[in-house]
């Protein structure tokens, strides 16, 4: 099972103006670095929590049809399933219609339940394209996560180039960890 990003978010959950205000920057001289650090901070938050903050399209690849017909989607929250495609032994794609699966939205990870394997029992791999994210803009993202991005942004901004690679601080600020802890998915 592998998963990769097909279409990145169109915007960041925290605007450049919000970031500039948080960092107390009065000029636009460092906007490029601030935008890069905002993107990095969002990616770290998403990576540590398994969340998709702003709507984005992901593709999940499975090598075989799941025996149970149940597939866990490890990006949360899943807003919609775009396509489910199975592949025959010769690589021929077979589209699985919307009536052949259902998305269970009640838990994390959300699960996609497939009906019986379609006609050909030789179908193997699957691709599932889905949209994940709280919404299209930062207004839809929980405030604690936006504050975590700002906290990490300030940390990254403060320590950019101040140390060489060996002496660079390796931990995140404690406030960042506390803000993302409530969203981390813990496996038992």
Helices and strands as residue ranges (DSSP letters): E 2-7, H 16-23, H 31-49, E 56-62, E 70-73, E 78-87, E 93-95, G 98-100, E 101-104, E 110-114, E 126-132, G 138-140, H 143-159, H 174-181
